[in-house]
Structure formats: C-alpha cells, structure tokens
C-alpha cells in the first residue's frame, strides 16, 4: 500500500471527549473514526486489523467443525417473549425499533433464541446432532455509559458460537475443545501469556459458573483473583471461601488483578432449546432435550485491548499477526537512486507476499518517522544515502533495536514471520 | 463438505406466508431462514454464496483503487439534520432507535453523511484527493411491504461506494470506470447478457439522471424501455419524448420489459460535501467544492435475483462462480468399493481445490438425486456399479446433459471452470 493513496494517514485531531487511550491512539493513527460514544467506524487500516482478527478466529472455529452463518440483526419480539428476555426490565440493554405497522423489533444483542428457532426446521433425530454454528457479526447493546473506547461499544463486532449436543457429557467434551481453540486464538494474537481462564458468574445465562477469558491490564473493569502458575482465576463476583474450595483453588496463591474479558463461554443446558421446543428423538423413539452452549469473543474489543496493551509513548505497537502490514518503508533522500531502490524493494517484498506500507507522501522525513511509530507497524525499513547502497536499516517497533542488513538478510528476517 | 455434517441440508418446510419464489427455493434448500417479512438469516450454504458474491464485488472495487472501510450502523441525528434527511417526512424508510439518555439514533440505510463527516479529519488540500471508499455492509430500510423475498429486504447486504473528486471532469472519468467494473461483476455472476444500463430518475439523491443497472426478469418491479442492440435503456419514471431525445435514444427501437435493479450510481455534485463543510484548497490557496459520487450494488438482492432467474422446476441453478460447491457427489451403492471410490474422489477433488458437497447422508439415493437438483450445484457426479469401475457419471445442472468420463476427463472438465 502506498501511503499517498491512503486518505486516512493520521488524523488532524482527536475528539476532546474521547477519554480512552485505545480509541485516542486508533483515531490519531487513522484506524477508526468516532461516530459517538461507544460507536466507531473502521477506516481502511482499521478494517484490515479487524479482518485479520476475524480471520484468526474463523480459522480456529472451522478447525473444530463449526459452520459459519449470518443471522439477522432485526429480531422479532415473539421468540424473545417465550424465553422472557424481551422486557426491558429483564434485559436492560436492548436497542429497539418499530416497523411502519407499529410492530416492535429488537436489534440483535445476542442470538440464542433465533439460532434455536431456525434449527427447528432441521432437527428431528439424534442423527441430526451435534450442531456447531458461529457468526462474526455486528452487535448492539444500549450501554448507559460507553467511555472505554473499543472496549465497551454500543455497536461492536463479535464472534458468537452455539453448540447443540445430545447430552451433557458430549457437551462438555466440545466445551473443552472450544477452551483449547480460544487459547490458540489468544496465542496467535500475542496475548496468551497475559490471558487467564477465570471462573465467573453465569450472568443472565445460567445459575452455575461460566468461564471467562480475562487479559490482565491496568485499565480492566473486572477484578480477578489469579493463580498465576495454574493460569486459572476466579472473578471477584463469585469470590468466596466456599467457591474457591468448590473450584479446587488455593486461596493463598490467589493475587488480585484487573482484567478485560476477551471471551466467555456458558453451558446453557436445555433452557432455550426446551423453551422453544427444539428436541430430538433418540434410537428408542423417545423425545429428549438438547444441551446447548454459547461461546463469545469480542472482535472489536480485542482490537482495542491489543492497541492499549502494547502501546508505548510513541504510539501503537501491533503484533505481526494482525498488523495492517509487516513493513513501513521510508526513503530519507528523494534522489532518483533512492526512489528507484525503494520502488524495487516495494516490488520484491510484495512479490514475496510481505505486506508493505510505503510512505511515499510528500512530507518531511521526520514526520514519516513519527508516523511509522504511531501506526505501530512491526518493522520500519529505511533507505538512506548514509547506509551502503545494497543495505537497509531495519528497526523493530517493539524492541526499538536497529540493525543493518542486505536484501537477503531482510527477506530472511521478514519471511520467518 | 460432507452433507452429513451440514445440519441445514434441506428444510422441513417453507413458511406459508412466503410468496416469493427466490425465498421459497432458498428456504427449502436450506440456504436461508426467514425471520420475518423482508428479514432473512443466512445458513452455511447461503453464507457461502453471499461471501462469494461479496468477494467478486470487492475484487473489482479494489482494482479501481477503492479502499474498504466499515462505517457504523448506528447514526447520530445531527449530521443528517444538516442535509435535511433526518425527518421521516423527508426520508420515509428510516428505522430509528433511542439511547438510554433519550437521544434518538438512526439505523443506517445509506452512508453519504457519515462518510463525508469522517473525511473532514483527513482532507485539506488538493493533494488529499481523489478518495474512493467502499464497504459491504448490512443496511436497513423500513419498507411498508416486503413481499419479494431477498429482492426487497428490510435488512439486506449492500456494497456502497463513494468517490470524492477535484471536479466534475475527474468525477466523470471515475464514474465510467465504475460502470465498467459493474459490468465485469455482472459478467462474473452470469447475468451480463440480461443486464442493461438504464437511465433513471435521481431519486432522493439529485435532480438530474442517474444510472441504474437493470436485469430483465418477469417478476421485476420496474418497467424499462430498452434498446437491445445498444444495451441501453430508460426507466419508465423518466420515459418522455423529450428525455429520449436528450439521451440520444431511438424511440422506435425501444421495447418495454420488466427489470430488477441490481446496481445504481449517482453523481451527487457537491450537495453533501458543501453541506457538511468538506472542501479542499487548490494550488493557488483557494477553497473549492468536492465533487461526490455514490455507487451501490445489492449483494443479498443479487443472491435472490440469481436464484429466481436461473431456477427451473427442480430447484436452484447456481452459476459456477457463486455456487457453494462445483460438485455434488453421490454414490448409488453403499458397498465398500463404492464408498472407497467416493472417498478417494472426494480427496482428489479437494486437493485440486475443487469444492465438493459429498452426500454421505444415510438416505435413499432417490432423495439424494432430488436434493442435488434442489441445491443447484453445477455438476452432479455419480458413482454407480452400473458404470465402469474407473468411470464417473457427470450431469450438468443447467443443460441436464449426462456424460461418462474417467478421472482425467472429469478433472479436465472441472478445472476449466
């Protein structure tokens, strides 16, 4: 990508009402645009990051046999009344709207009811199970306050998955497969070592415990008690001697930290499937309940969290896996020979499927250095008359280390990524 | 894909209130689920078709230097009031909702205002132009009636693109590039020969003419007068001797047909950019207006149109380019040798990146034949003991022609696609 063609190369200003560091940086670097509190649009670089996070998640979901769907955002009232989740006094963060006929509609905040409802057209027998479906979809929650940038959106992108199993035993086997897939996702996103499986309250979903995945960060809204050796924890909401014992944790080893929830999974039992009449007939002809689970990951929240977690005083620092490009290319001099060298390197890297942002803007080189840091691209490659003609200067955005290498060395370094 | 793993392999029934053929077929074949009139969810096969259409469109948009973004669905009232498009008496198909604070929000039906607004953070000078941005996004229109299945949704997937040029001359050059890109898209989708460029009313966008792309089909809601040699037409809305003359058409050659609008493009001038204060400074330091265009294609509408256009009495007939798979594989016999042969073919095709739906369900072979037709997969490949051990029966879904070929012949046929 040539930066001269990218309109959104660093913003003229950040809204004065934007308090969250993640959003301030993402706005300043031209990744997102703030529409209102808790609502952001994704500009070209932001869309690339969002797609890369989505694709990492989709890949792991596909590996555990989940099928991708796309449910509607508009929700008919009737199926939510059956499960008693329509009334604002029961679920207090619905956005609602109205058809011309006066009929009320919901604007999707989660999708248990419509998924179960749609499966009624397909499920009869034990042969039709298990079913695993997921979607990556824009969701809406009418939050009273939304001051955490991309971490708590009124509109946000989410992966939600739903499993339907013959019984609790089969459900639990799949549930643990999902836990495993989630950790693979966090590893690819570079946050595995800061992310813990944390027991939490079932929330509106069930009365037992649920599993959260919490990434430790100072700005977190949740308090979590962690066993750092076991990589396990317990949310403050359910922190009690009784629960610690029940979960087999050692109270003396637990340290309290702040965390941001980057995933959650719930065993729903047959609450929704029974309510909406989704059942199966077993081999003996008897009707049985279907055991359901649901599994969420906030895609735009992850983007905000990763932005905030790795940022330094110079700007964003993306992990290679989700950076809009691996290389930020700058020429210090603008003589023909330098430009030719840059052009050639741009072609070679592109041919090697290495993504490059080439800063070919008509700007002072100092500004380009500042923007290279602000945008958070993993490697800054500089072409300068002060370096040997066949060499390049490579700076690692994370470690700030600078080295000089020839084309072979550069390619070797980048292709390892 | 093994059909035994796909929960949505043909539905138990079609809702009695579904009048549109495209939706009836797509529901019956398990591609979509109806949530309410004009609102559909996309099941795994439907999601695949939708993604393939989107990707064809994205590819052509990227080729003409448009950058992908994702604007928010929730819309703040203020920017729409500036252009006088907030009031329901001015734009009569908004869905609206309310924040807890009582503040009214819109639910995105188009994105001129927010795009222009977001560009204010980036545009100053003539050097910042041109800008071309697009998104593929779920949009919402509060239609009074929605009886045409996927052809007129209350919730639908749309590609919307916006161009920002220095002046009208540069705008027109890009405008014709988009016309060209649109025809490439329709060609890839298999509907080029039935699709016409049709002059139409500017609608809510401008007072001059706009360009529509209309696909001729009996169920179309628009009447269009076509010159079939020129591949040009004029919408009934603006059909008059004066306009026919103005557009250089020959009245005697025009024949009236029904069409479905599969794309539209508008010159917006500086209506929105001026209103929202998006201007640029030219080389002499003078402030100038920015010339804007907008370019839409309905993605889910195209899916409905193509479903309806090519369907026959046996079911759907997908063009190769957007079919969820190229091959539907059936074994007539279930002896070990047949199953082994099928398994091997499934592997070979998959290795050759040919997408296969393998009907490995525990069903009668007659039912599988019926479903192969209903699902509309381009080639049905049958393994049967009545055919030579090293041969396969191939049936073309469109022409219904059957031929026998060995593996080499089969691969040659499929890899040409």
Interface residues (C-beta under 8 A of the other chain):
Chain A: X5 X6 X7 X8 X9 X11 X12 X13 X27 X30 X33 X35 X36 X39 X40 X41 X42 X43 X44 X46 X47 X50 X65 X67 X68 X69 X70 X71 X72 X73 X74 X75 X76 X95 X96 X97 X98 X99 X100 X105 X107 X114 X118 X119 X121 X122 X123 X124 X127 X128 X131 X133 X138 X140 X142 X143 X144 X154 X155 X362
Chain B: X5 X6 X7 X8 X9 X11 X12 X13 X27 X30 X33 X35 X36 X39 X40 X41 X42 X43 X44 X46 X47 X50 X65 X67 X68 X69 X70 X71 X72 X73 X74 X75 X76 X95 X96 X97 X98 X99 X100 X105 X107 X114 X118 X119 X121 X122 X123 X124 X127 X128 X131 X133 X138 X140 X142 X143 X144 X154 X155 X362
